[in-house]
Amino acid sequence: MERIDEAGVWKLTEEECWNLLARRELGRLALTGPTGPEIFPVNYVVDGPRLLFRTAPGSKLADLSAEPDVAFEVDEYDESSAASVVVKGRASRLERQSEIDAADALPLRPWIPTLKYRWVRISPSAISGRWFERTREPDRYVASREADTT
């Protein structure tokens, strides 16, 4: 990690970003739909230097076909620290049966009991992450306090 500022914010290395992604299983997919930006929560799995998720036919899959540039965000936090990773890249539907079979063997666990047979792969073009300590907020400047002392 590389310290970014004095407030305790650190820039994660690419390896640290992938480690955080591998620990989690729920993220947010941001894409551009016909009416503007859309964000979807999705279960995902890391497969080498890519992310995979399943979906069903519908607006998300149609939007990805029309505009494959996406962002994907994952957070992690506890009482003392928090981290966030953003992956930017291109989404593509898996078409070859060998790719689908390999994806089916991955440990993706859906959170809701819906049938989703379409696999989508996000191939990253950029990955970044931040880690920070969760500490007490400093006292705020209050304009009325200064006015009272004049």
DADA-V761321 format. One record per pair of residues at least 24 apart in sequence whose ideal C-beta (glycine too) atoms are under 7 Angstrom apart, sorted by the first residue. I is the first residue (numbers start at 1). J is the second residue. D is the distance in whole Angstrom. If there is no record, write none. Layout:
{{I;J;D} {I;J;D}}
This chain:
{{1;131;6} {8;132;5} {8;133;4} {8;135;7} {9;130;6} {9;132;5} {10;130;7} {10;131;5} {10;132;7} {11;130;6} {12;83;7} {12;85;7} {12;129;3} {12;130;7} {12;131;6} {14;127;6} {16;129;6} {17;85;5} {17;127;5} {17;128;7} {17;129;4} {18;46;7} {20;74;7} {20;76;6} {20;83;6} {20;85;5} {20;129;6} {21;46;5} {21;51;7} {21;74;6} {21;85;6} {22;46;5} {23;76;7} {24;74;5} {24;76;6} {25;109;6} {26;111;7} {27;72;5} {27;73;6} {27;74;4} {28;73;5} {29;70;6} {29;72;6} {30;70;6} {30;71;4} {30;73;7} {31;63;5} {31;64;6} {31;67;6} {31;70;5} {32;63;7} {32;67;5} {33;59;7} {33;63;4} {38;63;7} {43;108;6} {43;109;7} {43;110;5} {43;111;6} {45;106;5} {45;107;6} {45;108;4} {47;106;6} {49;124;7} {50;121;5} {50;122;6} {50;123;6} {51;87;6} {51;122;4} {52;103;6} {52;106;7} {52;119;6} {52;120;7} {52;121;5} {53;120;6} {54;108;7} {54;116;4} {54;117;7} {54;118;6} {54;119;6} {55;116;5} {55;118;5} {55;120;6} {56;114;7} {56;115;7} {56;116;5} {56;118;7} {57;118;7} {61;118;6} {64;91;5} {64;120;6} {68;92;6} {70;122;6} {72;122;6} {79;134;7} {80;133;7} {80;134;6} {81;131;6} {81;132;7} {81;133;6} {81;134;6} {82;132;6} {82;134;6} {83;129;6} {83;130;7} {83;131;4} {84;129;6} {84;130;6} {85;127;7} {85;129;4} {86;128;6} {87;122;6} {87;124;5} {87;127;5} {88;124;7} {88;125;6} {88;126;4} {89;122;5} {89;123;5} {89;124;4} {89;125;5} {90;123;5} {90;125;7} {91;120;5} {91;122;5} {92;121;6} {93;118;6} {93;119;7} {93;120;6} {94;119;4} {94;121;6}}
